[in-house]
Amino acid sequence: MRLASYNVENLFDRAKAMNLDTWEEGKPVLEKFAALNKLLGEITYTAAMKTKLAELMIDLGLEKSDTGPFVILRRNRGGLLKRPQAGGIEIVAQGRADWVGSLELRDEPINEHAMRNTARVLIDLKADVLGVVEAENRPVLAAFNAEIIRALDGMPFRHVMLIDGNDERGIDVGLMTREGFPIGPMRSHVDDRSENGEAIFSRDCPEYSITTPSGGHLIVMVNHLKSKGYGSKAASDAKRHAQAARMKAIYEEVIADGAENIAIIGDFNDTPDSEPLKPLLHDTDLKDIFTHPAFEDGGYPGTYGLCNAANKIDYILLSPSLYQRVERGGVFRTGMWPGSRPRRWDVFEELKRPEDAGSDHAAVWVDVNI
């Protein structure tokens, strides 16, 4: 069977703030969105909080309207704010209970060529079990599978599953499997909490139980760890370290329950030698498929951007039982922009510009005899 992991970077729609030309442009918007959302959720709004709420709303383009260039403030009932004729914003609510509504990121459609190249990757990858990172939700993933893959003469996956996670931007993790690889019992860790009460996982760390045509069983966990994109480096590193430590604990629990064939896959947003990933990569018996003698990296050690060593952030980790069953593995980069001076790898004929890339990430795959 072929197991693969691919960060699709959304399929139909993506938050506008994440679709800007550079991450540096979108980062302040996402940081202010997160800060405003957190403040809006407070039980009581102090005078200082109200000042900050108004400041953030103005920064996000909400001074004149509930619809800004990157966010939408939905006010269903109750009074949250007033907009004086002289300008500015006045927060009138005394706390979260005084109004009903939400703050949302605005979406915009994905480039059609990029969408089709994402589908081409899924078709040519020929995976039997595919972990998907950054899909909007299950209906979108199912529609992409049934409509776009079929439109390009590909064979849709038989099973599509995605458990809604903690990220408000619509970047969740899911699983797609072929006929003969049914998804059995599932367990979500979306509500796992740290000692301070915060959700550990930025999205989720779902456990999927899968049966193979030969009667073999394996458990696949898909994850997308905290990015380095916004927030301080210390906070981001601490978050990923906590996530890696929790994944280690989950893995050990699964092993203790008698399972042998376990794969942990996804975008971990850090390199193999990083301190945040140490609990998972160095303090367990899990093996990175990149270290297997039958694995071919295509001449480049990374999986993101131009695939240098510092861009090795996508993983397939296997338990010893699965690792010894590996027949071969590799990195699929045909849907990625190859650079221009020089071009680093061959791409789809339809990939003419960087924005036409199916993703900034390569897909990673492994063939396992199970």
C-alpha positions as CSV (number, residue, x, y, z in Angstrom):
1,M,0.0,0.0,0.0
2,R,1.1,3.6,-0.7
3,L,0.8,6.0,2.2
4,A,1.3,9.7,1.6
5,S,1.1,13.1,3.2
6,Y,0.4,16.4,1.3
7,N,-0.2,20.0,2.4
8,V,-2.7,21.1,-0.2
9,E,-2.8,24.8,1.1
10,N,-6.6,24.9,0.7
11,L,-8.7,23.5,-2.2
12,F,-11.3,26.1,-3.3
13,D,-11.1,29.1,-1.0
14,R,-8.4,30.5,1.2
15,A,-8.3,33.4,3.7
16,K,-7.4,36.6,1.8
17,A,-4.8,37.4,4.4
18,M,-3.0,34.1,3.6
19,N,-3.2,34.7,-0.2
20,L,-1.0,37.8,-0.3
21,D,2.2,37.9,-2.2
22,T,4.3,37.3,0.8
23,W,3.8,35.9,4.3
24,E,5.2,39.1,5.8
25,E,2.2,41.0,4.3
26,G,-0.4,38.7,5.7
27,K,1.3,38.1,9.1
28,P,0.2,41.4,10.8
29,V,-3.4,40.8,9.7
30,L,-3.5,37.3,11.1
31,E,-1.9,38.4,14.4
32,K,-4.4,41.2,14.8
33,F,-7.3,38.9,13.9
34,A,-6.2,36.4,16.5
35,A,-5.8,39.2,19.2
36,L,-9.2,40.7,18.4
37,N,-10.9,37.4,18.5
38,K,-9.4,36.6,21.8
39,L,-10.4,39.9,23.3
40,L,-13.9,39.6,22.0
41,G,-14.3,36.3,23.8
42,E,-13.5,37.8,27.2
43,I,-16.4,37.6,29.8
44,T,-15.9,41.2,30.9
45,Y,-14.5,44.1,28.8
46,T,-12.5,46.6,30.9
47,A,-11.9,50.1,29.8
48,A,-8.4,49.2,28.6
49,M,-9.8,46.2,26.7
50,K,-12.4,48.4,25.0
51,T,-9.7,50.8,23.9
52,K,-7.7,47.9,22.5
53,L,-10.8,46.4,20.8
54,A,-11.5,49.6,19.0
55,E,-7.8,50.0,18.0
56,L,-7.7,46.5,16.5
57,M,-11.0,46.9,14.7
58,I,-9.8,50.1,13.1
59,D,-6.5,48.5,12.1
60,L,-8.4,45.7,10.4
61,G,-10.5,48.2,8.4
62,L,-13.7,48.0,10.4
63,E,-14.1,51.7,11.3
64,K,-16.8,52.4,8.7
65,S,-18.3,49.0,8.2
66,D,-18.5,45.4,9.6
67,T,-16.8,44.3,6.4
68,G,-13.1,45.0,6.2
69,P,-10.6,44.1,3.4
70,F,-9.6,40.9,5.2
71,V,-12.2,40.2,8.0
72,I,-16.0,40.3,8.6
73,L,-17.5,41.2,11.9
74,R,-20.9,39.4,12.2
75,R,-23.3,41.0,14.7
76,N,-26.5,38.9,15.0
77,R,-28.0,40.3,18.2
78,G,-27.1,42.7,21.0
79,G,-25.0,45.8,21.0
80,L,-21.2,45.5,20.6
81,L,-20.2,48.9,19.2
82,K,-21.2,52.3,17.9
83,R,-19.6,54.3,15.0
84,P,-19.7,58.0,15.9
85,Q,-20.1,60.4,12.9
86,A,-16.8,62.0,13.9
87,G,-15.1,58.7,13.3
88,G,-13.6,56.0,15.4
89,I,-15.3,53.1,17.2
90,E,-17.0,53.1,20.6
91,I,-17.3,49.7,22.3
92,V,-20.7,49.7,24.2
93,A,-20.8,46.0,25.2
94,Q,-19.7,45.3,28.8
95,G,-18.7,41.7,27.9
96,R,-19.2,38.7,25.6
97,A,-22.7,38.0,26.9
98,D,-24.0,41.4,25.7
99,W,-23.8,40.5,22.0
100,V,-24.1,37.5,19.7
101,G,-21.9,37.2,16.6
102,S,-18.4,36.3,15.4
103,L,-15.3,37.6,13.7
104,E,-14.3,35.8,10.5
105,L,-11.6,35.9,8.0
106,R,-12.7,36.8,4.4
107,D,-12.0,34.1,1.8
108,E,-11.2,34.4,-1.9
109,P,-11.2,31.7,-4.5
110,I,-8.0,29.7,-5.2
111,N,-6.3,30.3,-8.6
112,E,-8.0,27.8,-11.0
113,H,-4.7,26.6,-12.4
114,A,-3.4,26.0,-8.8
115,M,-6.6,24.1,-8.0
116,R,-6.2,21.8,-11.0
117,N,-2.5,21.2,-10.3
118,T,-3.4,20.2,-6.7
119,A,-5.7,17.6,-8.2
120,R,-3.0,16.5,-10.6
121,V,-0.7,15.8,-7.7
122,L,-3.4,13.7,-5.9
123,I,-4.0,11.8,-9.2
124,D,-0.3,11.1,-10.1
125,L,0.7,10.4,-6.5
126,K,-1.4,7.2,-6.6
127,A,-1.7,7.0,-2.9
128,D,-4.0,4.4,-1.2
129,V,-4.0,6.3,2.0
130,L,-3.4,10.0,1.9
131,G,-3.1,12.5,4.8
132,V,-4.3,15.9,3.7
133,V,-3.2,19.1,5.5
134,E,-4.9,22.5,5.1
135,A,-8.2,21.4,3.7
136,E,-11.1,23.8,4.4
137,N,-13.6,21.2,5.7
138,R,-15.0,17.8,4.9
139,P,-17.7,18.9,2.4
140,V,-15.0,20.9,0.5
141,L,-12.6,17.9,0.5
142,A,-15.4,15.6,-0.6
143,A,-16.4,17.9,-3.4
144,F,-12.8,18.4,-4.6
145,N,-12.5,14.6,-4.6
146,A,-15.7,14.0,-6.5
147,E,-15.7,16.9,-8.9
148,I,-12.2,18.3,-9.6
149,I,-10.3,15.0,-9.6
150,R,-13.0,13.3,-11.7
151,A,-13.0,16.3,-14.2
152,L,-9.3,15.6,-14.8
153,D,-10.0,11.9,-15.5
154,G,-8.6,10.8,-12.1
155,M,-10.1,8.2,-9.9
156,P,-11.7,9.7,-6.8
157,F,-10.9,8.3,-3.4
158,R,-13.5,6.0,-1.9
159,H,-13.4,7.4,1.6
160,V,-13.0,11.0,2.7
161,M,-12.9,12.0,6.3
162,L,-12.1,15.3,8.1
163,I,-12.8,16.2,11.7
164,D,-13.3,19.9,12.2
165,G,-10.3,21.3,14.2
166,N,-9.3,24.3,16.3
167,D,-8.1,26.7,13.5
168,E,-10.5,29.5,12.6
169,R,-8.8,30.0,9.2
170,G,-10.2,26.9,7.6
171,I,-7.0,24.8,7.5
172,D,-7.8,21.4,8.9
173,V,-6.3,17.9,8.5
174,G,-8.1,14.9,7.0
175,L,-7.7,11.5,5.4
176,M,-8.6,10.0,2.0
177,T,-8.4,6.3,1.2
178,R,-9.0,4.1,-1.8
179,E,-11.5,1.2,-2.2
180,G,-10.3,-1.7,0.0
181,F,-8.9,0.6,2.7
182,P,-11.9,1.5,4.8
183,I,-11.6,3.9,7.7
184,G,-12.6,2.3,10.9
185,P,-12.7,3.7,14.4
186,M,-11.5,7.3,14.8
187,R,-10.5,9.3,17.8
188,S,-10.1,13.1,17.8
189,H,-7.7,15.0,20.1
190,V,-9.2,18.4,19.2
191,D,-10.1,19.0,22.8
192,D,-6.8,18.0,24.4
193,R,-5.8,20.8,26.8
194,S,-2.6,22.0,28.4
195,E,-2.3,22.8,32.1
196,N,-3.3,26.4,31.4
197,G,-6.5,25.2,29.7
198,E,-5.5,26.1,26.1
199,A,-6.0,23.6,23.2
200,I,-2.8,21.8,22.6
201,F,-3.3,21.2,18.9
202,S,-3.6,24.0,16.4
203,R,-5.8,21.9,14.3
204,D,-6.2,18.3,15.6
205,C,-4.3,15.1,15.9
206,P,-6.9,12.6,14.7
207,E,-6.3,8.8,15.0
208,Y,-7.6,6.9,12.0
209,S,-7.8,3.1,12.1
210,I,-7.5,1.6,8.6
211,T,-7.8,-2.0,7.3
212,T,-5.9,-3.0,4.2
213,P,-7.1,-5.5,1.5
214,S,-4.8,-8.2,2.9
215,G,-6.4,-7.8,6.3
216,G,-3.6,-5.7,7.8
217,H,-4.3,-3.0,10.3
218,L,-2.7,0.4,10.9
219,I,-3.3,3.6,12.7
220,V,-2.6,6.9,11.0
221,M,-2.3,10.2,12.9
222,V,-2.4,13.4,10.8
223,N,-1.2,16.7,12.2
224,H,-0.2,20.2,11.3
225,L,1.9,21.7,14.0
226,K,2.1,25.4,15.0
227,S,3.7,27.5,12.3
228,K,6.6,29.9,12.7
229,G,4.6,32.5,10.8
230,Y,3.2,34.7,13.6
231,G,3.7,35.2,17.3
232,S,7.1,35.2,18.9
233,K,9.7,32.6,18.2
234,A,9.7,31.5,21.8
235,A,5.9,31.1,21.9
236,S,5.8,29.2,18.6
237,D,8.6,26.9,19.6
238,A,7.0,26.2,23.0
239,K,3.7,25.4,21.3
240,R,5.3,23.0,18.9
241,H,7.2,21.4,21.7
242,A,4.0,20.8,23.7
243,Q,2.3,19.4,20.6
244,A,5.2,17.0,19.9
245,A,5.2,15.9,23.5
246,R,1.5,15.2,23.4
247,M,1.9,13.3,20.1
248,K,4.6,11.2,21.8
249,A,2.2,10.4,24.7
250,I,-0.6,9.5,22.3
251,Y,1.8,7.2,20.4
252,E,2.9,5.5,23.5
253,E,-0.8,5.0,24.6
254,V,-1.6,3.4,21.3
255,I,1.4,1.1,21.5
256,A,0.4,0.2,25.1
257,D,-3.1,-0.8,23.8
258,G,-1.5,-3.4,21.5
259,A,-1.2,-1.6,18.1
260,E,2.0,-2.2,16.2
261,N,1.6,-0.5,12.8
262,I,1.4,3.3,13.4
263,A,2.2,6.2,11.2
264,I,2.3,9.9,12.2
265,I,2.2,12.1,9.2
266,G,1.8,15.8,8.2
267,D,3.3,19.2,8.2
268,F,5.3,19.7,11.5
269,N,6.6,23.2,10.6
270,D,10.1,22.5,11.8
271,T,13.3,20.6,10.9
272,P,14.4,17.2,12.2
273,D,17.2,18.7,14.3
274,S,14.9,21.2,16.0
275,E,14.4,21.3,19.8
276,P,10.6,21.6,19.6
277,L,10.3,18.3,17.7
278,K,12.8,16.4,19.9
279,P,10.1,14.6,22.0
280,L,8.6,13.0,18.9
281,L,11.7,12.5,16.7
282,H,14.3,11.6,19.2
283,D,12.5,10.4,22.3
284,T,10.4,7.7,20.6
285,D,11.2,4.7,18.4
286,L,9.4,6.3,15.5
287,K,11.5,6.5,12.3
288,D,11.4,9.3,9.7
289,I,11.0,7.8,6.2
290,F,13.7,10.1,5.0
291,T,16.2,8.0,6.9
292,H,15.3,4.7,5.2
293,P,17.8,3.3,2.7
294,A,15.1,2.7,0.1
295,F,13.9,6.3,0.2
296,E,14.8,8.7,-2.6
297,D,14.7,12.5,-1.9
298,G,15.0,13.5,-5.5
299,G,18.3,15.3,-4.9
300,Y,16.9,17.8,-2.4
301,P,16.6,17.3,1.3
302,G,13.6,19.6,1.9
303,T,9.8,19.4,1.3
304,Y,8.8,23.1,1.1
305,G,9.7,26.1,-1.0
306,L,13.0,25.4,-2.8
307,C,13.4,22.2,-0.7
308,N,16.7,23.1,1.0
309,A,17.5,21.4,4.3
310,A,16.0,24.2,6.3
311,N,12.7,23.5,4.5
312,K,12.4,19.9,5.6
313,I,9.1,20.2,7.4
314,D,6.8,17.5,6.1
315,Y,7.0,14.0,7.6
316,I,6.0,10.4,7.5
317,L,7.1,8.8,10.8
318,L,6.7,5.0,11.1
319,S,6.7,2.7,14.0
320,P,9.4,-0.1,13.9
321,S,6.9,-2.6,12.6
322,L,5.9,-0.5,9.7
323,Y,9.4,0.8,9.1
324,Q,10.8,-2.7,8.5
325,R,8.0,-3.3,5.9
326,V,9.0,-0.3,3.8
327,E,9.8,-1.1,0.1
328,R,10.5,2.3,-1.2
329,G,9.5,6.0,-0.8
330,G,10.1,9.4,-2.2
331,V,9.1,13.1,-2.6
332,F,6.6,14.2,-5.3
333,R,7.5,17.8,-6.4
334,T,5.9,18.0,-9.8
335,G,3.2,20.3,-8.5
336,M,5.6,22.8,-6.9
337,W,7.2,25.8,-8.4
338,P,10.8,24.7,-9.2
339,G,12.5,28.1,-9.1
340,S,13.9,29.6,-12.2
341,R,17.7,29.9,-11.9
342,P,18.1,27.1,-12.4
343,R,14.8,25.1,-12.5
344,R,15.3,22.4,-9.8
345,W,12.8,19.8,-10.9
346,D,10.3,19.0,-13.7
347,V,6.8,20.2,-13.2
348,F,3.4,19.8,-14.8
349,E,3.1,21.4,-18.2
350,E,0.3,23.6,-16.9
351,L,2.5,25.1,-14.1
352,K,3.7,28.3,-15.8
353,R,4.0,30.7,-12.8
354,P,4.6,30.4,-9.1
355,E,1.0,31.2,-8.4
356,D,-0.1,28.2,-10.5
357,A,1.6,25.7,-8.1
358,G,-0.6,23.2,-6.5
359,S,1.1,23.9,-3.2
360,D,4.4,25.3,-1.8
361,H,4.8,21.8,-0.3
362,A,5.9,18.6,-1.9
363,A,4.0,15.4,-1.2
364,V,5.9,12.7,0.7
365,W,5.1,9.0,0.1
366,V,6.1,5.5,1.1
367,D,5.2,2.0,-0.1
368,V,4.7,-0.4,2.8
369,N,4.0,-4.1,2.5
370,I,1.0,-4.5,4.9
